[in-house]
Amino acid sequence: MNRRVFDYLVSWAGLVIAVVLLAVGGLMVWGHVYIDHQVHNQLAAQKIFFPPKGSPAIAAAPFAAMGKYAGQQLTTGAQAETYANHFIAVHLSEVAGGKTYSQVSTAALAAPTNTTLKTEEATLFQGTTLRGMLLNAYAFGTIATIAGIGAIVSFVGAAILLVLAGLGFAHARRLSSEAARTAAIGASDRVDQLKAA
């Protein structure tokens, strides 16, 4: 295979891959924006606020991570993770001496008249449910972030491939003109040789 044909094939392949990367990047941007808006809107609708700065509710050591969001409304996946793991989880660990909802529920079923267990079971169920929902929002927020990064990588890759494809086409054209010039010079030399003979 001659070099000119190879350049054209590789350049066209690069161009096709660049178009695919642009399409993938566009879809990732759409996914990022859609998921980010959904997470924001769903969390904002719950009207959850971090305790204000200086509040005794977040002054103790287990709540230190809450300080960076003090007084803010919970609207992002990162905030949801902080609230779930550094506020709700800490309070849940204090409800029944560190027992989980499953453990307390099993105990409450075994002692149906124990009102303390029933209260602990209800509290742990509600807290664990809210924590799980917030951690789901965090997971989707992370997916949105990954999609945004993927979009940037796709666009950068497409830009690089477009530049390389352009250089490949230019090189192939240059080879074509050089081949035509060489062919013209060769034909002229043959004509001169025939005249001389």
N, C-alpha and C positions, 0 to 999 in steps of 0.2 A: 504494500500500500504506500502510495507516495505521501510526502509530508503535507501537501496542500489538502488532500482528502482527509487525512487524519486530523488536521487542524479544524476543518469544517465539522467533522463528526463530533469531536470533543467540544467544540464551541456550541453546537446545537444541543448536545446533551446538557452542558452547563446552563444554557438558556432555559431548557425545559425544567431542570431541577430548581432554578431560581424562581420560575413561575410557581412551581409547586410550593416552595418555601414561602413565597409571598401569600399564597392562598392559606397555607397552614398558619402563618403569622396572623393573618386577618381573623381566622377562626379563633385563634388563641386570644386575641385582643377582645373579640366579642365575648368569649367565655369569661375572661377576666372581669370585664365590665359588668356583665350580667350577674355573675356570682357575687362580686363585690357589692353591687346595688342590693341584691336579695339579702345578703347578710346584714348590711347596714339597715335596710328598711325593717327587717324582721326584729332585729335587736332594738332599734329605736322605738318601735311600737310597744315594747315591753316597759319602757320608761324606767330602766334600772340606772341608778346613779351610784357612783363610788362615794363612800363617806368623805366629807370635806377634809381638807388639809388640817392637821392638828387634832382631828377627832380621836377620842379614846378608842373608837371602834377599830382603828387601824394603827394605833400607836405601838401595840405589842409586837414582839419579834416575829411571830408567825405571819403577821400581816404586812411586813415591811415592803413586799413587792407591790402592794396596793398604793403606796405613796405616790408613784409616778403618775397615777391616774386620778388622784384625789380631787373630788368635786366634779369630775367629768361624767357625762352620760355614757353608758356602755353602748357603743355602736360598731365596734370592730371585732374581728376574730381574736386579735391579740389581747384586747381588753377582756373578751369573754373567757379566754384561757386563764388570765390572771384572776378574775373574779371567781371562776369555778374552782381553781386549784389552791388559791391563797386566801380565800374568804369562806366560801361555802364548805369546801372540804375540811377546813380547820374547825368550823362550827359543827359539822357532822361528826367529826371525831370526838367531840365533847358530849354528844347527845346520850349515848348509851355506853360510855366507857370504851369507845373505840370499836364497838361491834358494828357490823354492816347491817344494811336493811334486811338482807336475807337471814342473817343470824337472829335478829330481833323478831322478825316475822315468824320464824320457826318457833321461837320461844313463846310468842304471843298466841300461836295456834295451840301450843301445849298447855297454856294457862289462860283460857279465854276470859276469865274474870279479873285478870290483873290489868287494872286501868293504866298503871305506869308503863307497862309494856305496850299497850295499845297506843298511848300518846307518843311514846318513842318511835313506834312503828310508823305512825302517820307522819311524824316530823321527818324521819329518815326517808320515807317514800317521797315526800314532797321535795326535800332537799336534794336527794339523789337524782330525781327526775329533772329538776331545774339545772343541776350540775351537768347532767348528760346532754341536755339541750344546748347549754352554753358551749360544751366541748365539741358538739357537732358544728356549731357556728364557727368555732375556731378551726376545725378541720376544713370546712368549706372555704373559710378565709385563707387558709394556707394553700388550698388548691387554686384559688384566684391568684395568689401571689406567684405560684409556680407557673400558671398559665401566662401571666404577664412577663415573667422572665423568659419563658419559652418563646413568646412572641418577639421579644427583643433579639434573642439568639437567631430566630428564623429570619428576621429582617436583615440582620447583619450578614448572615450567611448568604441570603439572596443578593445583597448589595455586592459582596465579594465575588459571587459567581457571575453577576452581570458584568462587572468590570473585567473579569478574566475571560468571559465569553467575547466581550467586545475586543479585547486584545487578541484573542484567538482568530476572530474574523479578520481583523486588520492584518495579522501576520499571514493568514491564508491569501488575502488579496495581494499583499506584497509579493508572496511567492508566485502568484498567478502572473503579475506584471513582469517579474523577473524571468519567468519561464517563457512568456511571450517575447520579451526582448531577446533572450538567448536564442529562441527559435528564429527570430527575424535576422539576427546576426549570423546564425548558422546558414540560413537560406542565402543570405547575401554573399557569404564566403563561398558557397557552392556555385553560385552564379559566376562569381569572379574566377573560380577555378575552371569552370566550363569555358569561359571566354578566353582564358589563358591557354587552354588546350587547343 
